[in-house]
Amino acid sequence: MRNILTIVFVFGFIASFSQDIDTVLKKHYEAMGSEKLSKIKTISLNMSMTVMGQTTFMKMRLKNPDKIYAEMQVMGEEVLMVVNGENAIMKMGDQVMPMDEKQKQELVGQLNLEGDLYNYKEKGHQISLRGEGVADGKKYYLIDALLKDKENTPMVMFINTETYLIDKMEVTVNENGQEMTMTLTIDEYFVQDGITIVSKISSVYEGMNIMDITLSDVVYGAELDDNLFIIE
């Protein structure tokens, strides 16, 4: 769920920055409804994912602080992934197996409902304002981000100077000793219950579109029984 970014942009940098990082982020939090989102304990999500021309559907149920349920179809077979505290289990057909640490951490990251920028200092992230730039005719605040435990994957976030929403992100990844860039473009948002929600995302890796995600349904404060997060 968290795959990200590469498109080459031409930036017109502005010599003096009209905003500092805290001012930009405060307006971003307000635009997203981050404070309200941070108080939500459960969320139910339904989405479609198109990967290399193949579309599948996914259900995800999140219950803070440490429970995740994800269900999807892969090549016609149902795949379940569940995190319940320290336990992380995957079920494919009749096979039940523990998830590896990377798979687990990818899922656990989804529990960060309010996003990486909110309360970033408490989370141990390094966030700074590089400056202002122009891409595709729009002005952006360029935010450099090094996330805790992901210091080897530096990220740049493009916050629209008018909406204060993130339009794009770029992250540098190391593949077999070679640095490559992945690009995530947020194509659509919608507002529900005073919270701005990312509803459509496309991701590009070294010039090739690899995944499109479209959110079809979201319920905040959903009633989620703890038994949902147990795989027998």
N, C-alpha and C positions, 0 to 999 in steps of 0.2 A: 503494500500500500504506500509505502514511502519511497518509490523509484523516482529519480530526479536528474536531470538537465543538460542540452547544448545547441545553441544557435549563436552565431557571431553577431554582436551588436556594435554599432558605431556610436560612441558616446561623446556628447559635448559637455565637458566638465566645467563647472562654475567655480571660479576662484575662491569666493568666500561663501561659506555655508550659512544659509539663513536659518537653519534649525540645528539643534543639537540632538543627540541620540534619544535622550529621555523625552524631549518634547515630541519627536516623531513617533516614538513608541506609545506615548500616552494617547495620541490621536488615533493610532492604529488600534489600540485596545478598545477605544470608544467606538470606532467603526465596526469592529468585530463583535462587540458585546462580550469581551473576554472575561470581565469580572463575573458576569452572570453565568457564563459557561463554566468557569472554574468551580462553581458551587454545585454543579450538577453531578450526581453520583452514578446515574445509569443512562445509557443511550442505546437505542435500537436503530440499525442502519441496514438498508437494502440497496444494492447497487448492481450495475452491470459493468463488466470489464471486457474490453476488446484487445486481444493480444495477437499480433501478427495475423490479423484478419479473422480470428476466431473469437466469438463472443460467449462469455459465461456469466452466470449470475451468482452473487455472493450475499449471504446474510452475515451480519456481524452484531454481536451483543456485548456491550461493555459494562462492567460493574466495578467501580472503584472501591477499594484500592488495587485489587489484584486478580480480577476475574475477567476472562475473555472467552467468547464462543464465536467461532467462524465456520461457516458451512458454504461449500461451493462444489461445482461440478468440474472435473478435470478429465477430458477425453471420455466422457460419458459415465464416469465413476464418481460417486459422492466422496468428498474429502471433508473430514471434520478436524478442526484444530481447537484445542481447549487449553487455556492456562488457568490454573487455580492455585494461587500462591506460588509455591516453589515447583509444583507439578506442571509439566507441559507435555501434553499427549496429542498425537496425531492418529487418526483412523482413516485408512484408505480401503474401502470395501470391507473385508473381514479382518484385515490386518491392523493391529494396534501397536504403536511404537512410540517411544519417547522422541520429542523434538530435539534437534541439536540446539546449542546455545544461540546461534545466529538467528534461527527461525523464531525461537522464543523471544529474543530481544526485539525483533521486528514487530511481533504482535504486542508485546508489552508497551512499546512506544505509542500504540494507539490509545492507551489509557490517559495520555497527556492531552485531554480534550481541548484545553484552552490554547494549545500550541507552544512552540519552543520559546517564543519571544516573551511571553507573559511571565513575570517574575524570574527572568533569566538569570539574575545574579544568585538567587536562592538555589536554582537548579545547577549552578556551576558552569553555565555557558559563557563564552566570550563573545560579546556582541559590540560592534562599533560601527559608526557612520563613516563610510568612505567619502561620501560627498553626494552631489547631485549630478544626474546625467540624463541624456535623451536617448530613447530607443523607439523605433517605429512611430515617431512623431509625438510621443508622450514623454512627460517629465517624470523622473523617478528619484527617490532617495535610495541610494545603494548601501545596503546593510551587509557588512561582513560578519559571518557567524562561524564560530568553532564550537560545536556542541560537545558537551561532556561525554567522554568515552568514544568520541568520533573525531578526535583531533586531526586524524589523517585524511579527513574528507571536508576540506574547507568549502563553505557555501556562501553564495551571494544572493541576497533577496532584493527584489525590485518592488519597492513600495510606491504606489502611484501618489504623486503629490497632490492630486485633487481628491481622490476617494480615501486615501490612506489604507487601501487594501493591497495585499501582495498580488501582483499580476504574474510574476515569473520568479523562478529561482534557478540558480546554477550551482551544481556541486561538482567538485573535482574528485574523481575516483582513481585508484591505482589498480590497474589490471596487469598482473605479471610484470611489474616494474615499470609499466608505461602509464603516464597520466592521461586520463581521458575525461571528457566533460559530458554530464547528463543535464538535460534541460526539462524543466517542468513548467508548463504554461497553464495557469488557472483561467479557463475560458468563461466560466459562469459562476456567479454567486446568487443566492436568494436569501431572503430574511424571513425567519420564523421565530415567533415568541421573543422578539427583540434580540435575536442572535443571527449574525451573518454567517451563512453556511456555504462552504465550497461545494458546488454541485456538479461541476464538470472540469476534468483535468486531462491534459494530454502530455505525454512525456516522449522525449526524443533523446536517443543515444548515438553520438557520433553521426548525426545527420539522418538517422533512421527512426521513424516513429515506432515505438515499441509497445505502448500501452495507452488506451483511452479509458477513463473511468467516469461513469455517470451515476450520480446519486439519485435514486428514485423515491426514497422514503426515509424520513428520520423522525424518531420519537424521543424527546427528552424526558427523563424521569420515568422511563418505562418500568413496569413491574417485571422483574426478572428473578425467578426462583433459583436458589443456589444449586438445585439439582441439575439445572441446565448445564452447569460447568463440571459435570462428572461424566467421564466415558467409562462404561463398564468393560 
